[in-house]
Amino acid sequence: KAEYRRTLIQSQSARTVCAYLYADACRDESTQDLVFASHNIICENGVILAQSELFSQNNAVLADVDIERLNQERRRTTTFAQCAAGSNEVPFRRIQIDFSPVTLCGKNAGLLRFVDPHPFVPEGETERAVRCRQVIELQAQGLAKRLRHIHAQSAVIGLSGGLDSTLAFLVTCKAFDMCGIDRKGICAVTMPCFGTTDRTYSNAVSLANECGATLREIPIADSVRLHFKDIGQDENVHDVTYENCQARERTQVLMDIANKLNGIVIGTGDLSELALGWCTYNGDQMSMYGVNVSVPKTLVRYLVAWFCDDLKNQNEKLSAVLRDILDTPVSPELLPPENGKISQKTENLVGPYELHDFYLYYLLRFGFSPAKILYLADCSNLPYDHDFKLKWLRTFYRRFFSQQFKRSCMPDGVKVGTVSLSPRGDWRMPSDASAAVWLEEIDRLS
């Protein structure tokens, strides 16, 4: 009955959004007719936090129950609220709980539960492969539905040779296969400019050719220089205008090609970039359908790796290209290279994506405060010290609030996980919301 018992307890705790503590009789109870398993379980909202081994001698189990997490879940779960409406008629029995720190052997036990440093990415290889397959299927199904709905036979995508555009391109190929549309209808456009390196250019070209898409190369340097002249921008001044002019020129090219082909522009930006606002407003922020909009950067890498492993026995050349893309530093490539190599590395500018994705998950999924998120980060095995995490936590909140205006008008895109920043359902936030309260709390953590 062990598995059945676990299922019952998980189901009940999930249904009532509560913590469920199951205390079993121990193995030393009477065995006249049956044997008790000493199976003790602590479950929180459908997730088993701790359980004893069956028939163990020392069967006490200990775990942390996150009360705030349960309260947040109850606030957002409408079915629970409806059931709780008549709770005045229910004779609850209230039990007082001591919330002082747990001590073991006279010492503060600290946090006992496991805090996953990569909450968007399953830890086990088998489970991770299943998750990747499911996410890719959802992305492709979402795009396939849109293609069928508008009777499109073509799609346009800017292919940079980076992770995000690679994933969006591979998903587009899968969607075209689902719809029975020739992949030649996928117009992959590479638009080299001031920051493009030979490595990313070569990978973009190889990727399009190996997948059977139609490749177009449109250098945009001359167009951008003409635009600089029109607006009075000095090409030697590498400021935000210098960078954004390139991003917007690329978007204009893609949109106009889509009009000519009677197709749609596939967006490549991911969830982490939208959270940080690491995109150009009316540039790469805009498309006609975004397939990566709810995929965090930490998961993007594993999704591309899944394609790489899946294709290695079918097309070793394509698999090799994907491996090289996985090894390429994340960069928008808007600043000139140094010695032929990428000079603008995103994580040097905005911080490690594994940190930002950790912060993003606990903010969006549970609405935790900066203090609690930092505490959880410190309890995880993220490879950074406290001050480093605090520094980028401030950056995360500052950017997250200030960049909402970009998310308020983001294109349609399929939701593939538990969190999304869509302004039409999952994340309703005013563009002029103030981060002051959150930043003040972070200052107190210093």
C-alpha positions in Angstrom: 0.0 0.0 0.0 3.0 2.3 0.2 2.5 3.8 -3.3 -1.3 4.0 -2.8 -0.7 5.7 0.6 1.6 8.3 -1.0 -0.9 9.0 -3.7 -3.8 9.5 -1.3 -1.8 11.9 0.9 -0.4 13.9 -2.1 -3.9 14.1 -3.6 -5.5 15.3 -0.4 -2.8 17.9 0.4 -3.1 19.2 -3.2 -6.9 19.3 -3.1 -7.0 21.3 0.1 -3.8 23.3 -0.5 -2.3 22.3 2.8 0.4 20.5 4.6 -0.5 16.9 5.5 1.4 15.0 8.2 0.8 11.3 8.2 1.9 9.4 11.3 1.8 5.6 10.8 1.8 3.0 13.5 5.3 1.5 14.0 6.4 -2.0 13.2 6.3 -2.9 16.9 2.6 -2.7 17.1 0.6 -6.0 17.4 1.1 -8.3 14.4 -1.9 -10.5 15.1 -3.5 -9.8 11.8 -1.2 -7.4 10.0 2.1 -5.6 10.1 2.3 -1.8 10.2 4.9 -0.3 7.9 6.1 2.7 10.1 5.6 4.8 7.0 5.5 8.5 8.1 5.0 11.1 5.5 5.2 15.0 5.4 3.5 16.4 2.3 3.0 20.0 1.2 0.5 20.8 -1.5 0.9 17.6 -3.4 4.7 17.3 -2.9 6.3 14.8 -0.5 8.9 16.7 1.5 10.0 13.8 3.7 9.1 10.2 4.4 10.5 7.3 6.4 11.7 4.0 5.0 9.2 1.2 5.3 9.6 -0.8 8.5 12.5 1.4 9.8 13.4 1.3 13.4 14.0 5.1 13.6 11.0 6.3 11.7 10.8 9.9 12.8 10.9 12.4 9.9 11.5 16.1 9.9 10.9 18.7 7.2 10.2 22.4 6.7 6.7 23.4 5.7 6.5 26.7 3.9 3.4 28.4 5.4 3.7 31.5 3.3 3.9 29.4 0.2 0.6 27.7 1.1 -1.0 31.0 1.8 0.1 32.4 -1.5 -1.3 29.2 -3.3 -4.6 29.6 -1.5 -4.9 33.2 -2.6 -4.5 32.3 -6.2 -6.5 29.1 -6.2 -10.1 30.2 -6.9 -11.6 26.7 -6.3 -10.2 26.7 -2.8 -11.5 30.2 -2.1 -15.0 29.1 -3.1 -14.9 26.1 -0.7 -13.5 28.3 2.1 -16.4 30.7 1.8 -18.6 28.7 4.1 -15.8 27.9 6.6 -17.6 29.6 9.5 -19.9 26.6 9.8 -17.0 24.2 10.0 -15.7 23.5 13.6 -12.0 23.8 13.0 -9.6 22.5 15.7 -6.7 25.0 16.0 -3.2 23.8 17.1 -0.6 26.3 18.2 2.8 25.8 16.5 6.1 27.0 17.8 8.0 28.7 14.8 11.3 29.1 16.7 14.3 27.5 14.9 14.6 23.8 15.0 17.6 22.5 17.0 19.3 19.2 16.5 22.0 18.2 19.0 21.9 21.6 20.5 22.6 23.4 17.2 20.3 25.4 14.8 19.3 22.9 12.1 18.9 25.6 9.5 16.7 24.8 6.5 16.0 21.1 6.2 14.3 21.0 2.8 16.1 20.8 -0.5 16.1 24.1 -2.4 16.6 23.4 -6.1 19.1 25.9 -7.6 17.6 25.4 -11.0 13.8 25.3 -10.4 12.9 25.4 -14.1 15.2 22.4 -15.0 14.6 18.9 -13.7 17.7 17.4 -12.0 17.5 13.8 -13.2 18.6 13.2 -16.8 15.6 11.0 -17.6 13.1 13.4 -16.2 14.9 16.3 -17.9 14.7 14.5 -21.3 10.9 14.0 -20.8 10.4 17.6 -19.8 12.4 18.9 -22.8 10.3 16.7 -25.2 7.1 18.0 -23.6 8.1 21.7 -23.8 9.2 21.4 -27.4 6.0 19.6 -28.3 4.0 22.4 -26.7 6.0 25.1 -28.5 5.6 23.4 -31.8 1.9 22.7 -31.3 1.2 26.3 -30.4 2.9 27.6 -33.6 1.3 24.9 -35.7 -2.1 26.0 -34.5 -1.3 29.6 -35.4 0.0 28.6 -38.9 -3.1 26.6 -39.6 -5.4 29.3 -38.3 -4.0 32.0 -40.6 -3.4 29.5 -43.5 0.2 30.5 -43.6 2.6 28.6 -45.8 5.7 30.5 -44.8 7.4 32.0 -41.7 10.3 34.3 -41.3 12.9 34.1 -38.6 16.1 36.0 -37.8 18.9 33.5 -37.4 21.8 34.8 -35.4 23.7 31.6 -34.5 22.8 32.1 -30.8 20.8 29.9 -28.5 17.4 31.6 -28.6 17.1 31.9 -32.4 18.4 28.3 -32.8 15.7 27.0 -30.5 13.0 29.1 -32.2 14.2 27.9 -35.6 14.2 24.2 -34.6 10.7 24.5 -33.1 9.5 26.2 -36.3 10.9 23.3 -38.3 9.0 20.9 -36.1 5.8 22.9 -36.5 6.1 22.9 -40.3 6.5 19.2 -40.2 3.3 18.8 -38.1 1.4 20.9 -40.6 2.9 19.1 -43.6 4.4 22.3 -45.0 7.7 22.2 -46.9 10.5 23.6 -44.8 11.5 25.7 -47.8 8.7 27.9 -46.6 10.8 28.8 -43.6 12.8 31.9 -44.5 15.9 32.1 -42.2 17.4 35.5 -42.5 20.9 36.2 -41.3 21.7 39.9 -41.0 25.4 40.5 -40.3 26.4 43.9 -38.9 29.0 45.5 -36.7 29.0 42.8 -33.9 28.6 39.7 -36.0 31.4 37.1 -35.6 32.5 34.5 -38.1 31.6 31.8 -35.6 27.9 32.8 -35.2 27.5 33.7 -38.9 28.9 30.3 -40.0 26.6 28.4 -37.5 23.5 30.3 -38.6 24.2 29.4 -42.3 25.0 25.8 -41.5 21.9 25.4 -39.3 19.5 26.8 -42.0 21.1 24.7 -44.8 21.1 21.4 -42.8 17.5 21.8 -41.8 16.3 22.5 -45.4 15.1 26.0 -44.9 15.5 28.9 -47.3 18.5 31.0 -46.3 18.7 34.7 -47.0 21.7 36.9 -46.1 21.0 40.6 -45.8 23.9 42.6 -44.5 22.5 45.7 -42.7 25.6 47.7 -41.9 25.1 50.2 -44.8 21.4 50.6 -43.9 22.3 51.3 -40.3 25.0 53.8 -41.3 22.5 55.7 -43.4 20.1 55.7 -40.5 22.9 57.0 -38.2 23.4 59.8 -40.7 19.7 60.6 -40.8 19.4 60.9 -37.0 22.9 62.4 -36.4 24.4 59.4 -34.6 28.2 59.1 -34.4 29.2 55.5 -35.4 32.1 55.7 -33.0 29.8 56.3 -30.0 28.7 52.8 -28.9 25.8 53.8 -26.8 22.2 52.4 -26.5 21.2 54.2 -29.7 24.1 52.5 -31.6 22.9 49.1 -30.4 19.1 49.6 -30.7 19.4 51.0 -34.3 20.8 47.6 -35.3 18.1 45.6 -33.5 15.3 47.7 -35.0 16.7 47.5 -38.5 16.7 43.7 -38.2 13.1 43.7 -37.1 12.0 46.0 -39.9 13.7 43.7 -42.5 12.0 40.6 -41.0 8.6 42.2 -40.9 8.8 43.5 -44.5 10.0 40.1 -45.8 7.0 38.4 -44.0 4.7 40.8 -45.8 6.2 39.9 -49.1 5.9 36.2 -48.4 2.5 36.4 -46.8 3.9 34.8 -43.7 4.6 35.6 -40.0 7.7 36.6 -38.1 8.7 34.1 -35.4 9.9 35.8 -32.2 13.0 34.4 -30.6 13.2 36.2 -27.2 12.9 34.0 -24.1 11.3 34.5 -20.6 14.5 35.5 -18.9 15.1 38.3 -21.4 11.6 39.6 -21.0 11.9 39.6 -17.2 15.1 41.6 -17.4 14.0 43.7 -20.4 17.1 42.6 -22.2 15.6 43.3 -25.6 15.0 46.3 -27.8 11.6 47.9 -27.6 10.0 47.6 -31.1 13.1 45.6 -32.1 13.7 42.0 -31.1 10.9 42.5 -28.5 8.4 42.5 -31.3 7.2 39.7 -33.6 4.0 38.1 -34.9 4.3 35.0 -32.7 6.8 34.2 -30.0 7.6 30.5 -29.4 10.1 31.1 -26.5 8.2 33.6 -24.5 7.7 31.3 -21.5 11.0 29.4 -21.7 13.7 30.6 -19.3 17.2 30.9 -20.4 18.4 28.0 -18.2 16.0 25.7 -19.9 16.7 27.0 -23.4 20.2 25.5 -23.3 18.8 22.0 -22.4 16.2 22.2 -25.1 18.8 22.8 -27.7 20.9 20.1 -26.2 17.9 17.7 -26.5 17.7 18.5 -30.2 21.5 17.9 -30.4 21.2 14.5 -28.9 18.1 13.5 -30.8 19.7 14.4 -34.2 23.2 13.0 -33.6 22.3 9.6 -35.2 20.4 11.2 -38.1 22.6 14.2 -39.0 26.0 14.4 -37.3 26.9 17.6 -39.1 23.8 19.4 -37.7 24.4 17.9 -34.3 28.0 19.3 -34.4 26.7 22.8 -35.3 24.3 22.6 -32.3 27.1 21.6 -30.0 29.1 24.6 -31.1 26.1 26.9 -30.6 25.8 25.5 -27.1 29.5 26.4 -26.5 29.1 30.0 -27.8 28.8 32.8 -25.1 25.4 34.4 -24.9 25.5 37.8 -26.6 23.3 40.2 -28.6 26.4 40.9 -30.8 25.7 44.6 -31.1 29.2 45.8 -30.4 32.3 45.2 -32.6 34.2 42.0 -31.9 37.6 42.0 -30.3 40.2 40.0 -32.3 37.4 38.3 -34.1 35.7 37.1 -30.9 32.5 38.2 -29.2 33.2 41.2 -27.0 29.7 41.8 -25.6 28.8 38.9 -23.2 25.3 39.2 -21.7 26.0 37.6 -18.3 28.9 40.0 -17.7 26.4 42.9 -18.1 23.2 41.7 -16.4 24.5 38.8 -14.2 24.3 35.0 -14.4 21.0 33.7 -15.9 20.9 30.9 -13.4 20.6 33.5 -10.6 18.0 35.5 -12.4 15.9 32.5 -13.3 16.0 31.4 -9.6 14.8 34.9 -8.6 12.2 34.9 -11.3 10.7 31.6 -10.4 10.1 32.4 -6.7 8.9 35.9 -7.5 6.4 34.8 -10.2 5.4 31.4 -8.9 5.0 32.3 -5.2 5.2 36.1 -4.8 8.0 35.8 -2.2 9.8 38.8 -0.9 13.4 39.7 -1.8 14.5 38.7 1.7 13.0 35.2 1.4 14.3 34.7 -2.2 17.8 35.6 -1.1 17.5 33.3 1.9 16.4 30.4 -0.4 19.3 31.2 -2.8 21.7 31.1 0.1 20.3 27.7 1.2 20.7 26.3 -2.3 24.0 25.2 -3.8 24.2 28.0 -6.3 28.0 28.6 -6.7 28.0 32.3 -5.6 28.6 34.0 -2.3 26.0 36.0 -0.5 27.2 39.5 -1.5 27.3 38.4 -5.2 23.7 37.1 -5.1 22.6 40.3 -3.3 24.2 42.5 -5.9 22.4 40.8 -8.8 19.1 40.5 -6.8 19.0 44.3 -6.8 19.7 44.4 -10.5 16.9 41.8 -11.1 14.3 43.9 -9.2 15.4 47.2 -10.7 15.2 45.8 -14.2 12.1 43.7 -13.6 10.0 46.7 -12.6 11.5 49.3 -15.0 11.0 47.1 -18.1 7.4 46.2 -17.7 6.4 48.5 -20.5 8.1 46.0 -22.9 6.0 43.2 -21.6 2.7 45.1 -21.7 2.7 44.9 -25.5 4.5 41.6 -26.1 3.2 39.4 -28.9 1.2 36.2 -28.5 3.2 33.1 -27.5 2.5 29.7 -26.0 2.8 29.1 -22.2 4.8 25.9 -21.6 5.4 26.0 -17.8 4.0 27.2 -14.5 4.9 30.8 -15.0 4.5 33.3 -17.8 4.8 37.1 -18.2 1.9 37.5 -20.6 0.0 40.7 -19.9 -3.2 39.1 -21.0 -3.5 36.6 -18.2 -0.5 35.5 -16.1 1.2 38.8 -15.2 -0.9 42.0 -14.9 1.4 44.8 -13.8 1.3 48.5 -14.6 4.2 49.8 -16.6 4.7 52.6 -14.1 4.8 50.4 -11.0 7.4 51.5 -8.5 10.1 49.1 -7.2 10.9 51.3 -4.2 9.5 49.0 -1.5 11.3 46.0 -2.8 14.6 47.9 -3.3 14.3 49.3 0.2 14.0 45.8 1.6 17.1 44.8 -0.4 19.0 47.7 1.0 18.2 46.4 4.5 19.7 43.1 3.6 23.1 44.6 2.8 
